[in-house]
């Protein structure tokens, strides 16, 4: 019995009830302090002023975070292939029906063997089509050229030749579009989001720790003001400890915020974004410039033939 009671006492002592109660009391006092400040029940003189360097860094980190979010709101479209393809949803529905039909046909081909029912031939899977505007233009121009080339005398049809050349240009642009998006996803989007979720987020958490420490200090100061003679010394020690804690946490937050602001990664990421876009638009300009020269020659020739035919 005595041994059991001793174990119980040891277990209770291990709970550190005193420390837990003290931590709870501090948390409660901080919450009360924050509520009073929010309601305007605390004068400015009773709120500990943080260093100007800290406040300046705070504003700069907020601006950095807002800048990241503002750009990301638009540039995140590069993570989705269909961002410039308005008919993607309609085509997806059509493709879904085709895919289901393909699946049913192949299921029947595999499972109706050995029965008296007719067995359909297995169907080849439908080739996936990229859902981008350049790919759509390339496919449309290719189909248009095929239509024109299927008629008698198509070999001399300047429009058929022109549309075929236009289709070829957009095929090159479509390939460049895919390469651009992949480069942007790897070299811009992923690290840009990583900066937001890691280094900037760590700095924000350090600032939250500073705020919590500052509230604890101001709550301790209020307790010291109203403490009786027997509790003055303990309250004064609490204030000193809270001051040391605030200084330490502020220094840590300042260091982390400086590290975030000095990080060259966002500049590197933005450069990668611009570089990928430049390569894409340069490829597009080169392809369209080449085909436009051919189109102009064909256009001039066709117009000359047309006028000549009208003169006779």
C-alpha positions in Angstrom: 0.0 0.0 0.0 2.8 2.4 1.0 4.7 1.6 -2.2 1.6 2.3 -4.3 1.0 5.6 -2.6 4.7 6.6 -3.2 4.3 5.7 -6.9 1.2 7.9 -7.1 3.0 10.8 -5.5 5.9 10.4 -8.0 3.5 10.3 -10.9 1.7 13.5 -9.7 5.1 15.2 -9.2 6.0 14.3 -12.8 3.0 16.1 -14.1 4.6 19.5 -13.3 1.2 20.9 -12.3 2.9 24.1 -11.1 4.6 24.7 -14.4 1.5 23.9 -16.4 -0.6 26.2 -14.2 1.9 29.0 -14.6 2.0 28.5 -18.4 -1.8 28.6 -18.5 -1.9 31.7 -16.3 0.6 33.5 -18.7 -1.5 32.5 -21.7 -4.7 33.7 -20.1 -3.0 37.0 -19.1 -1.7 37.5 -22.7 -5.2 36.8 -24.1 -6.7 39.4 -21.7 -4.0 41.9 -22.7 -4.7 41.3 -26.4 -8.4 41.7 -25.9 -8.0 45.0 -24.0 -5.7 46.4 -26.6 -8.2 45.5 -29.4 -11.0 47.2 -27.4 -8.8 50.3 -26.8 -8.7 49.8 -23.1 -4.9 50.0 -22.9 -3.1 53.3 -23.4 -0.2 53.6 -25.8 2.2 54.1 -23.0 1.4 50.7 -21.6 2.2 48.9 -24.9 5.9 48.0 -25.3 7.4 49.7 -28.3 9.3 47.3 -30.6 12.5 48.5 -32.3 12.1 50.6 -35.4 14.4 48.2 -37.3 12.0 45.4 -36.5 8.9 47.4 -37.7 10.7 48.4 -40.9 11.6 44.8 -41.6 8.0 43.7 -40.8 6.7 46.1 -43.4 9.2 44.9 -46.1 8.4 41.2 -45.4 4.7 41.9 -45.7 5.3 43.7 -49.0 7.4 40.7 -50.3 4.7 38.3 -49.4 2.0 40.4 -51.0 4.1 40.7 -54.2 4.5 37.0 -54.3 0.8 36.4 -53.9 -0.1 39.1 -56.5 2.1 37.6 -59.2 1.1 34.0 -58.3 -2.6 34.8 -58.6 -2.0 35.2 -62.4 1.1 33.1 -63.2 -0.4 30.0 -61.6 -2.3 29.5 -64.8 0.9 28.1 -66.3 0.3 25.0 -64.1 -2.8 24.2 -66.2 -2.4 23.4 -69.9 -5.8 24.6 -70.9 -5.5 28.2 -69.8 -5.8 29.7 -73.3 -8.2 27.1 -74.8 -11.9 28.1 -74.3 -13.4 25.0 -75.8 -11.4 22.5 -73.6 -14.5 21.6 -71.5 -16.6 20.8 -74.5 -13.9 18.6 -76.0 -13.2 16.9 -72.7 -16.8 15.8 -72.5 -16.6 14.5 -76.1 -13.4 12.7 -75.4 -14.9 11.2 -72.2 -17.7 9.7 -74.3 -15.2 8.3 -76.8 -13.0 6.9 -74.1 -16.0 5.1 -72.5 -17.0 3.7 -75.8 -13.4 2.5 -76.4 -13.4 0.8 -73.0 -16.8 -0.9 -73.6 -15.6 -2.2 -77.0 -12.4 -3.6 -75.7 -14.2 -5.2 -72.7 -16.6 -6.9 -75.0 -13.8 -8.1 -77.3 -12.1 -9.7 -74.3 -15.1 -11.2 -72.6 -17.3 -12.4 -75.5 -14.8 -14.9 -76.9 -16.2 -18.4 -76.8 -19.8 -17.3 -76.8 -22.4 -17.2 -79.6 -22.5 -13.4 -79.6 -20.6 -11.4 -82.2 -17.2 -10.3 -80.9 -16.2 -6.8 -81.9 -12.6 -6.0 -83.0 -10.5 -4.4 -80.2 -10.2 -0.7 -80.7 -7.0 1.3 -80.6 -6.8 3.8 -77.8 -7.6 7.4 -78.6 -4.5 9.6 -78.9 -4.5 12.3 -76.3 -4.6 15.8 -77.8 -3.0 18.8 -76.1 -5.5 21.4 -75.0 -3.7 24.7 -75.9 -4.6 27.4 -78.4 -1.5 26.8 -80.5 -2.3 23.1 -80.8 -5.9 23.9 -81.6 -4.9 26.4 -84.4 -2.4 23.8 -85.8 -5.1 21.1 -85.8 -7.7 23.4 -87.4 -5.3 24.6 -90.1 -4.2 21.0 -90.8 -7.8 19.9 -91.2 -8.6 22.8 -93.4 -5.6 22.1 -95.6 -6.6 18.4 -95.9 -10.1 19.5 -97.0 -8.7 21.8 -99.7 -6.1 19.2 -100.8 -8.8 16.6 -101.3 -10.3 18.3 -104.3 -9.4 18.1 -108.0 -6.6 20.5 -108.9 -5.5 20.9 -105.3 -1.8 20.7 -106.4 -2.2 24.2 -107.9 -4.4 25.6 -105.1 -2.5 28.4 -103.5 -4.8 28.6 -100.5 -4.3 24.9 -99.7 -0.5 25.4 -99.8 -0.9 28.5 -97.6 -3.0 26.9 -95.0 -0.7 23.9 -94.9 2.3 26.2 -94.2 0.3 28.1 -91.6 -0.5 24.7 -89.9 3.2 23.8 -89.9 4.1 27.1 -88.2 1.6 26.6 -85.4 2.8 23.0 -84.8 6.3 24.5 -84.0 4.6 27.1 -81.8 2.6 24.5 -80.0 5.8 22.5 -79.2 7.4 25.7 -77.9 4.3 26.4 -75.8 4.6 23.1 -74.0 8.3 23.7 -73.4 7.6 27.1 -72.0 5.0 25.9 -69.5 7.2 23.1 -68.3 10.1 25.4 -67.8 7.9 27.9 -65.9 6.4 25.2 -63.7 9.9 23.9 -62.7 12.0 27.0 -62.5 9.4 29.6 -61.5 6.1 28.3 -60.0 7.5 25.6 -57.7 10.3 27.7 -56.2 8.1 30.8 -56.0 5.5 28.9 -54.0 8.3 27.3 -52.0 9.5 30.7 -50.9 6.0 31.5 -49.7 5.5 28.3 -47.8 9.0 28.1 -46.2 11.2 31.1 -45.6 8.4 33.8 -45.7 6.2 31.6 -43.5 9.0 30.9 -41.0 9.6 34.7 -40.7 5.9 35.2 -40.1 5.8 32.6 -37.4 8.8 34.3 -35.7 6.8 37.5 -35.7 3.9 35.8 -34.1 6.3 34.6 -31.4 7.4 38.2 -30.9 3.8 39.4 -30.6 3.0 36.7 -28.0 6.2 37.5 -26.0 5.3 41.3 -26.1 1.8 40.6 -24.8 3.3 38.4 -22.0 5.6 41.3 -21.1 2.9 43.9 -21.0 0.6 41.6 -19.1 3.4 41.0 -16.6 3.9 44.8 -16.2 0.2 45.2 -15.5 0.4 42.5 -12.8 3.4 44.2 -11.3 1.5 47.5 -11.1 -1.3 45.9 -9.0 0.7 43.4 -7.0 0.7 43.6 -3.3 3.8 43.9 -1.2 4.2 40.1 -0.8 4.0 39.5 -4.5 6.1 42.5 -5.7 9.4 40.6 -6.0 7.9 37.6 -7.8 6.1 40.0 -10.2 9.3 42.0 -10.9 11.1 38.8 -11.7 8.4 37.8 -14.1 8.7 41.2 -15.9 12.5 40.8 -16.2 12.2 37.3 -17.6 9.5 38.5 -20.1 11.8 41.3 -21.1 14.7 38.9 -21.8 12.4 36.6 -23.7 11.1 39.5 -25.9 14.6 40.7 -26.7 15.7 37.2 -27.7 12.6 36.5 -29.9 12.9 40.0 -31.5 16.5 39.3 -32.4 15.6 35.9 -33.9 12.8 37.5 -35.9 15.0 40.3 -37.2 17.6 37.7 -38.4 15.0 35.6 -40.1 13.4 38.6 -41.8 16.7 39.9 -43.1 17.5 36.4 -44.4 14.2 36.3 -46.3 14.7 39.8 -47.8 18.3 39.1 -48.8 17.4 35.8 -50.5 18.2 36.1 -54.3 15.9 33.2 -55.2 12.8 35.4 -56.1 14.9 37.4 -58.5 16.3 34.2 -60.0 12.7 32.8 -60.3 11.4 35.9 -62.0 14.3 35.8 -64.5 13.4 32.2 -65.3 9.8 33.2 -65.9 10.8 36.0 -68.3 13.4 33.8 -70.0 10.9 31.0 -70.7 8.4 33.5 -72.0 11.0 35.1 -74.2 12.0 31.8 -75.8 8.4 31.0 -76.5 7.5 34.3 -78.0 10.8 34.4 -80.0 10.0 31.0 -81.4 6.4 32.1 -82.2 7.7 35.3 -83.9 10.3 33.4 -85.9 7.8 30.7 -87.1 5.1 33.3 -88.0 7.6 35.6 -89.6 8.7 32.8 -91.9 5.2 31.6 -92.8 3.9 35.1 -93.2 6.6 35.8 -95.9 5.4 32.7 -97.8 1.8 33.8 -97.4 2.6 37.2 -98.7 4.2 35.8 -101.8 1.3 33.5 -102.4 -1.1 36.4 -101.8 0.6 38.7 -104.2 0.8 36.0 -106.8 -2.9 35.1 -106.4 -3.9 38.8 -106.6 -1.8 39.2 -109.8 -3.4 36.2 -111.4 -6.8 37.4 -110.4 -6.3 40.9 -111.9 -4.7 39.4 -115.1 -7.8 37.2 -115.6 -10.1 40.2 -115.2 -8.2 42.2 -117.8 -8.9 39.7 -120.6 
